[in-house]
Amino acid sequence: MYILILIGVAMLSSFLTLVLHCCLIVGKDSDKNWEEEQIMKKEETEE
């Protein structure tokens, strides 16, 4: 019985790690897009 609990916890923790990792990747991508937008706005105001 304990082995089933252990397997369940391991599956749950690996799924949670995967979700957090995906959130990190999406967050970095959106930060990069935001920085590019700020640079473009700055260049437009200078012209």
C-alpha positions as CSV (number, residue, x, y, z in Angstrom):
1,M,0.0,0.0,0.0
2,Y,2.8,2.4,0.9
3,I,4.4,1.9,-2.6
4,L,1.2,3.1,-4.3
5,I,1.2,6.2,-2.1
6,L,4.9,6.8,-3.0
7,I,4.3,6.4,-6.7
8,G,1.3,8.7,-6.5
9,V,3.3,11.4,-4.7
10,A,6.1,11.0,-7.2
11,M,3.8,11.4,-10.2
12,L,2.1,14.5,-8.6
13,S,5.4,16.2,-7.8
14,S,6.8,15.5,-11.3
15,F,3.6,17.0,-12.9
16,L,3.8,20.0,-10.6
17,T,7.5,20.5,-11.6
18,L,6.6,20.3,-15.3
19,V,3.8,22.9,-14.9
20,L,6.1,25.3,-13.0
21,H,8.8,24.8,-15.6
22,C,6.4,25.7,-18.4
23,C,5.3,28.8,-16.5
24,L,8.9,29.8,-16.2
25,I,9.5,29.4,-20.0
26,V,6.3,31.3,-20.8
27,G,7.3,34.1,-18.4
28,K,10.7,34.5,-19.8
29,D,9.3,34.7,-23.3
30,S,6.8,37.4,-22.3
31,D,9.5,39.3,-20.6
32,K,11.6,39.3,-23.8
33,N,8.6,40.5,-25.8
34,W,7.9,43.2,-23.3
35,E,11.6,44.4,-23.4
36,E,11.4,44.5,-27.2
37,E,8.3,46.6,-27.1
38,Q,9.9,49.1,-24.7
39,I,12.9,49.4,-27.0
40,M,10.7,50.0,-30.0
41,K,8.7,52.6,-28.2
42,K,11.9,54.4,-27.1
43,E,13.2,54.4,-30.7
44,E,9.9,55.8,-32.0
45,T,9.9,58.6,-29.5
46,E,13.5,59.6,-30.3
47,E,12.7,59.9,-34.0
